[in-house]
């Protein structure tokens, strides 16, 4: 058997095992399962999509081993004011510095919370990030993905009248993502992501909204969380 094929097959098996862990840990969170599974399936010819899955799983693993949970628990209600306030605090902190120490559990809480609450949903569109890199070699990809998710959630919380405006939510998420990216690059100028560099140039030119809307057109198969 070709060594390249064997390596790809082994990687597929590892990702499949990760998905199984998440399914067992969040049996009542179909939003999260869809969020993880869809890019996994679309990623056959797009490695960076699989990297998004790995980054999401790595965020969740910060809360500890994903042990199976009972599925008989009652469905939870809408988000509470206290939870929304916590989400806003997390978003503000991550936007200022995605690599803020000891934020792993807060990031994991935010992603898990968004998977469970029925009244706030964010969408992971790969066109908004581009290839952030390999999360097995760098902590930046999951950190930046968390910034995007947190910033979209914060936008929805603060602009409930625009929560159905897909491009506005994307824009709110990208604004936070770019701030987080620049904070990382301030400390590590060698880290570059072409898609984010292009967005920064668009923001400088006053055309970020148009650039985000254009990128959103290519996200035909989005992933809701």
NUFIPA-498371 format. One record per residue: residue number from 1; x, y, z of N, C-alpha, C in turn; residue in one letter. Coordinates in steps of 0.1 Angstrom, whole numbers, plus 5000, padded with zeros to 4 digits. Layout:
N
 seq n_xx n_yy n_zz ca_xx ca_yy ca_zz c_xx c_yy c_zz type
 NUM    X    Y    Z     X     Y     Z    X    Y    Z    a
...
//
This chain:
225
 seq n_xx n_yy n_zz ca_xx ca_yy ca_zz c_xx c_yy c_zz type
   1 5008 4988 5000  5000  5000  5000 5009 5012 5000    x
   2 5005 5022 4992  5013  5035  4991 5014 5042 5005    x
   3 5026 5046 5008  5028  5052  5021 5020 5065 5023    x
   4 5018 5073 5012  5010  5085  5013 4995 5081 5016    x
   5 4990 5071 5009  4976  5067  5012 4975 5062 5026    x
   6 4985 5055 5031  4984  5050  5045 4984 5062 5055    x
   7 4992 5072 5052  4992  5084  5061 4979 5091 5061    x
   8 4973 5092 5049  4960  5099  5048 4949 5091 5055    x
   9 4950 5078 5053  4940  5069  5060 4941 5070 5075    x
  10 4953 5070 5080  4956  5071  5094 4951 5084 5100    x
  11 4952 5095 5092  4948  5108  5097 4932 5108 5097    x
  12 4926 5102 5087  4911  5101  5087 4906 5094 5099    x
  13 4913 5083 5103  4909  5075  5114 4910 5083 5127    x
  14 4921 5091 5128  4923  5099  5140 4912 5109 5142    x
  15 4908 5116 5131  4898  5126  5131 4884 5119 5134    x
  16 4882 5107 5128  4870  5100  5131 4868 5097 5146    x
  17 4880 5093 5152  4879  5090  5166 4876 5103 5174    x
  18 4882 5114 5170  4879  5127  5177 4864 5130 5176    x
  19 4858 5128 5165  4844  5131  5163 4836 5122 5172    x
  20 4840 5109 5173  4832  5100  5181 4833 5104 5196    x
  21 4845 5109 5200  4846  5114  5214 4836 5126 5217    x
  22 4836 5135 5207  4827  5147  5209 4813 5142 5209    x
  23 4809 5133 5201  4795  5129  5200 4791 5122 5214    x
  24 4800 5114 5219  4797  5108  5232 4796 5118 5243    x
  25 4804 5128 5243  4805  5138  5254 4793 5148 5253    x
  26 4788 5151 5241  4777  5160  5239 4766 5154 5231    x
  27 4760 5143 5237  4749  5136  5230 4737 5144 5227    x
  28 4735 5155 5234  4723  5163  5232 4727 5177 5225    x
  29 4738 5177 5218  4742  5189  5211 4744 5187 5196    x
  30 4733 5185 5189  4734  5182  5175 4741 5193 5167    x
  31 4739 5206 5172  4745  5217  5165 4760 5215 5165    x
  32 4766 5211 5176  4781  5209  5177 4785 5198 5168    x
  33 4778 5187 5168  4782  5176  5160 4782 5179 5145    x
  34 4771 5187 5141  4771  5191  5127 4782 5200 5124    x
  35 4785 5209 5133  4796  5218  5132 4809 5211 5129    x
  36 4811 5200 5136  4824  5193  5134 4824 5183 5122    x
  37 4812 5177 5120  4812  5167  5109 4812 5173 5095    x
  38 4806 5184 5093  4805  5189  5079 4818 5193 5073    x
  39 4827 5201 5080  4840  5204  5074 4848 5191 5073    x
  40 4846 5181 5082  4853  5169  5081 4850 5162 5068    x
  41 4837 5162 5064  4833  5156  5052 4837 5164 5039    x
  42 4836 5177 5040  4840  5185  5029 4855 5186 5027    x
  43 4863 5182 5037  4877  5184  5037 4885 5174 5030    x
  44 4879 5165 5022  4887  5155  5015 4898 5161 5007    x
  45 4895 5172 5000  4905  5178  4991 4908 5192 4996    x
  46 4905 5195 5009  4908  5208  5014 4913 5206 5029    x
  47 4926 5203 5030  4932  5200  5043 4929 5210 5054    x
  48 4928 5223 5050  4927  5233  5060 4913 5232 5067    x
  49 4903 5226 5060  4890  5224  5066 4891 5214 5077    x
  50 4899 5203 5075  4901  5193  5085 4908 5200 5097    x
  51 4917 5209 5094  4924  5216  5105 4914 5224 5113    x
  52 4904 5229 5107  4894  5236  5115 4887 5226 5125    x
  53 4884 5214 5120  4879  5204  5129 4888 5201 5141    x
  54 4901 5199 5138  4911  5196  5148 4912 5207 5158    x
  55 4911 5220 5153  4912  5231  5162 4900 5232 5171    x
  56 4888 5229 5166  4876  5229  5174 4877 5219 5185    x
  57 4881 5207 5181  4882  5196  5191 4893 5199 5201    x
  58 4904 5205 5197  4914  5209  5207 4909 5219 5217    x
  59 4900 5228 5212  4894  5238  5222 4886 5231 5232    x
  60 4878 5221 5227  4869  5214  5236 4877 5205 5246    x
  61 4888 5200 5241  4896  5191  5250 4902 5198 5262    x
  62 4902 5211 5262  4907  5219  5273 4899 5217 5286    x
  63 4887 5212 5284  4879  5210  5296 4882 5197 5302    x
  64 4890 5189 5296  4894  5176  5301 4890 5165 5291    x
  65 4893 5152 5295  4889  5141  5286 4874 5141 5283    x
  66 4871 5139 5270  4857  5139  5266 4850 5125 5269    x
  67 4847 5123 5282  4841  5111  5286 4826 5111 5282    x
  68 4820 5099 5280  4806  5099  5276 4797 5105 5287    x
  69 4787 5112 5282  4777  5118  5291 4764 5112 5289    x
  70 4756 5112 5300  4742  5106  5298 4734 5115 5289    x
  71 4726 5109 5281  4717  5116  5271 4704 5119 5277    x
  72 4701 5115 5289  4687  5117  5294 4685 5131 5301    x
  73 4695 5139 5301  4693  5152  5307 4683 5161 5299    x
  74 4675 5169 5306  4665  5177  5299 4672 5188 5290    x
  75 4665 5191 5279  4670  5202  5271 4671 5215 5278    x
  76 4681 5222 5276  4683  5234  5284 4675 5246 5276    x
  77 4672 5256 5284  4665  5267  5279 4674 5278 5272    x
  78 4669 5290 5269  4677  5300  5263 4689 5304 5272    x
  79 4698 5312 5267  4709  5317  5274 4704 5326 5285    x
  80 4712 5327 5296  4708  5336  5307 4716 5349 5306    x
  81 4712 5359 5313  4720  5372  5313 4734 5370 5318    x
  82 4735 5361 5328  4749  5359  5334 4758 5352 5323    x
  83 4752 5342 5316  4760  5335  5306 4764 5345 5295    x
  84 4755 5353 5290  4758  5362  5280 4769 5372 5284    x
  85 4768 5376 5297  4778  5386  5302 4792 5379 5302    x
  86 4792 5366 5306  4805  5358  5306 4810 5357 5291    x
  87 4801 5354 5282  4805  5353  5268 4811 5366 5263    x
  88 4805 5377 5267  4811  5390  5262 4825 5393 5268    x
  89 4826 5389 5281  4839  5391  5287 4850 5382 5280    x
  90 4846 5370 5277  4856  5361  5271 4859 5367 5257    x
  91 4849 5371 5250  4852  5377  5236 4861 5389 5237    x
  92 4859 5398 5246  4867  5410  5248 4881 5406 5251    x
  93 4883 5396 5260  4897  5392  5264 4904 5386 5252    x
  94 4897 5377 5245  4904  5369  5234 4907 5379 5222    x
  95 4898 5388 5220  4900  5398  5209 4912 5406 5212    x
  96 4915 5410 5224  4926  5418  5227 4939 5410 5227    x
  97 4938 5397 5231  4950  5388  5230 4946 5374 5230    x
  98 4945 5368 5219  4940  5354  5218 4949 5344 5226    x
  99 4961 5348 5229  4970  5339  5237 4970 5342 5251    x
 100 4960 5349 5256  4959  5353  5271 4960 5340 5279    x
 101 4970 5339 5288  4972  5327  5296 4959 5322 5304    x
 102 4958 5309 5305  4947  5303  5313 4933 5306 5308    x
 103 4932 5308 5295  4918  5310  5289 4913 5297 5283    x
 104 4920 5286 5283  4916  5274  5276 4902 5270 5281    x
 105 4899 5269 5294  4886  5265  5298 4875 5274 5295    x
 106 4878 5287 5294  4868  5297  5290 4865 5295 5276    x
 107 4875 5292 5267  4872  5290  5253 4864 5278 5251    x
 108 4867 5267 5259  4860  5255  5258 4845 5257 5263    x
 109 4844 5264 5274  4830  5267  5279 4822 5274 5268    x
 110 4828 5284 5261  4821  5292  5252 4816 5283 5240    x
 111 4825 5275 5235  4821  5266  5223 4810 5256 5228    x
 112 4812 5250 5239  4802  5241  5244 4789 5247 5247    x
 113 4789 5259 5252  4777  5267  5255 4769 5271 5243    x
 114 4776 5275 5233  4770  5279  5220 4764 5266 5213    x
 115 4770 5255 5216  4764  5242  5210 4751 5238 5217    x
 116 4749 5243 5229  4737  5239  5237 4726 5249 5237    x
 117 4729 5262 5237  4718  5272  5239 4710 5273 5226    x
 118 4697 5274 5226  4689  5274  5214 4687 5288 5208    x
 119 4691 5299 5215  4688  5312  5210 4700 5320 5204    x
 120 4712 5314 5204  4724  5320  5198 4731 5310 5190    x
 121 4733 5312 5177  4740  5303  5168 4750 5311 5160    x
 122 4762 5306 5159  4772  5312  5151 4775 5302 5139    x
 123 4781 5307 5129  4784  5299  5117 4799 5300 5114    x
 124 4805 5288 5112  4819  5288  5109 4820 5287 5094    x
 125 4825 5297 5087  4826  5298  5073 4841 5298 5070    x
 126 4847 5287 5064  4861  5287  5062 4867 5299 5054    x
 127 4858 5305 5046  4862  5316  5038 4866 5328 5046    x
 128 4861 5328 5059  4864  5339  5068 4878 5338 5074    x
 129 4884 5326 5074  4896  5324  5081 4908 5321 5071    x
 130 4905 5314 5060  4916  5308  5053 4923 5297 5061    x
 131 4935 5294 5057  4942  5283  5064 4950 5289 5075    x
 132 4945 5287 5088  4952  5293  5099 4964 5285 5103    x
 133 4966 5274 5097  4978  5266  5101 4974 5253 5108    x
 134 4984 5245 5111  4983  5232  5117 4983 5234 5133    x
 135 4971 5230 5139  4970  5232  5153 4978 5222 5161    x
 136 4984 5212 5154  4993  5202  5160 5007 5208 5162    x
 137 5009 5219 5154  5023  5225  5154 5022 5239 5161    x
 138 5011 5244 5162  5010  5258  5167 4997 5260 5175    x
 139 4997 5268 5185  4985  5271  5193 4977 5282 5187    x
 140 4982 5288 5177  4975  5300  5171 4962 5296 5164    x
 141 4961 5285 5156  4948  5282  5149 4936 5281 5158    x
 142 4937 5272 5169  4925  5271  5178 4922 5284 5185    x
 143 4933 5292 5188  4931  5305  5195 4924 5314 5186    x
 144 4927 5315 5174  4921  5324  5164 4907 5320 5161    x
 145 4905 5307 5160  4891  5302  5157 4882 5305 5169    x
 146 4887 5304 5181  4879  5308  5193 4876 5323 5192    x
 147 4885 5331 5188  4882  5346  5187 4871 5348 5177    x
 148 4871 5341 5165  4861  5343  5155 4847 5339 5161    x
 149 4847 5327 5168  4834  5322  5173 4829 5332 5184    x
 150 4838 5336 5193  4835  5345  5204 4830 5359 5199    x
 151 4837 5364 5188  4833  5377  5183 4820 5376 5176    x
 152 4817 5365 5169  4803  5364  5163 4793 5364 5174    x
 153 4795 5356 5184  4786  5355  5195 4783 5368 5202    x
 154 4794 5376 5204  4793  5389  5210 4785 5398 5202    x
 155 4787 5398 5189  4780  5406  5180 4765 5404 5181    x
 156 4761 5391 5181  4747  5387  5182 4741 5392 5195    x
 157 4749 5389 5206  4744  5393  5219 4741 5409 5220    x
 158 4750 5416 5214  4749  5431  5214 4741 5437 5203    x
 159 4737 5429 5193  4729  5434  5182 4718 5424 5179    x
 160 4709 5421 5188  4699  5411  5185 4690 5414 5173    x
 161 4689 5427 5169  4681  5431  5158 4688 5427 5145    x
 162 4701 5423 5145  4708  5419  5133 4713 5405 5133    x
 163 4707 5397 5143  4712  5383  5144 4709 5375 5131    x
 164 4699 5379 5123  4695  5372  5111 4703 5377 5099    x
 165 4710 5388 5101  4718  5394  5090 4731 5387 5089    x
 166 4732 5377 5081  4743  5368  5080 4756 5375 5078    x
 167 4756 5385 5068  4769  5392  5065 4773 5401 5077    x
 168 4763 5407 5084  4766  5415  5095 4773 5407 5106    x
 169 4768 5395 5109  4774  5386  5119 4788 5382 5115    x
 170 4789 5378 5102  4803  5375  5097 4812 5387 5099    x
 171 4808 5399 5096  4816  5410  5097 4820 5413 5111    x
 172 4811 5411 5121  4814  5413  5135 4824 5403 5139    x
 173 4823 5390 5134  4833  5380  5138 4847 5383 5132    x
 174 4847 5387 5119  4860  5390  5113 4867 5402 5119    x
 175 4859 5412 5123  4865  5424  5130 4873 5419 5142    x
 176 4867 5411 5150  4873  5406  5162 4885 5397 5158    x
 177 4883 5389 5148  4894  5380  5144 4906 5387 5139    x
 178 4904 5398 5132  4915  5406  5127 4923 5413 5139    x
 179 4915 5417 5149  4922  5423  5160 4931 5413 5167    x
 180 4925 5401 5169  4932  5390  5175 4945 5386 5167    x
 181 4943 5385 5154  4954  5382  5145 4965 5392 5146    x
 182 4962 5405 5147  4972  5415  5148 4979 5415 5161    x
 183 4971 5411 5172  4978  5410  5185 4988 5399 5185    x
 184 4985 5388 5178  4995  5377  5177 5007 5381 5169    x
 185 5004 5388 5158  5015  5392  5149 5024 5403 5155    x
 186 5019 5410 5165  5027  5420  5172 5038 5413 5179    x
 187 5035 5401 5185  5044  5393  5192 5052 5384 5184    x
 188 5046 5379 5172  5052  5370  5164 5050 5374 5149    x
 189 5058 5383 5144  5056  5388  5130 5058 5377 5120    x
 190 5064 5366 5123  5065  5356  5113 5053 5348 5110    x
 191 5043 5349 5118  5030  5342  5116 5022 5350 5106    x
 192 5018 5344 5095  5010  5350  5085 4999 5342 5080    x
 193 4988 5348 5077  4976  5341  5071 4971 5350 5060    x
 194 4973 5345 5048  4970  5353  5036 4956 5359 5036    x
 195 4946 5351 5040  4932  5356  5040 4930 5367 5049    x
 196 4937 5366 5061  4935  5377  5071 4943 5389 5067    x
 197 4955 5387 5061  4962  5398  5055 4954 5406 5045    x
 198 4947 5398 5037  4939  5405  5026 4927 5413 5033    x
 199 4921 5407 5043  4910  5414  5050 4916 5427 5057    x
 200 4928 5426 5063  4933  5438  5069 4935 5449 5059    x
 201 4940 5445 5047  4941  5455  5037 4928 5461 5033    x
 202 4918 5453 5032  4904  5457  5029 4899 5467 5040    x
 203 4902 5463 5052  4898  5472  5063 4905 5486 5062    x
 204 4918 5485 5059  4925  5498  5057 4919 5506 5046    x
 205 4915 5500 5036  4909  5507  5024 4894 5510 5026    x
 206 4889 5507 5038  4875  5510  5041 4865 5501 5033    x
 207 4870 5489 5029  4862  5480  5021 4860 5466 5028    x
 208 4861 5465 5041  4861  5452  5047 4847 5446 5046    x
 209 4836 5454 5047  4823  5448  5046 4821 5441 5033    x
 210 4826 5448 5022  4824  5442  5009 4833 5430 5007    x
 211 4845 5430 5013  4853  5418  5012 4847 5406 5019    x
 212 4841 5408 5031  4835  5398  5039 4823 5392 5031    x
 213 4815 5401 5026  4803  5397  5018 4807 5388 5006    x
 214 4818 5392 5000  4823  5384  4988 4828 5371 4993    x
 215 4835 5370 5004  4840  5357  5009 4828 5348 5013    x
 216 4817 5354 5018  4806  5347  5023 4799 5340 5011    x
 217 4800 5345 5000  4793  5339  4988 4799 5326 4985    x
 218 4811 5324 4988  4818  5311  4985 4815 5300 4996    x
 219 4809 5305 5007  4806  5295  5018 4792 5289 5015    x
 220 4791 5282 5005  4778  5276  5001 4773 5266 5011    x
 221 4783 5259 5017  4779  5248  5027 4785 5252 5040    x
 222 4777 5260 5048  4782  5266  5060 4780 5256 5071    x
 223 4786 5259 5082  4785  5250  5094 4780 5257 5106    x
 224 4768 5254 5110  4762  5262  5121 4765 5256 5134    x
 225 4768 5264 5144  4771  5259  5158 4762 5266 5168    x
//
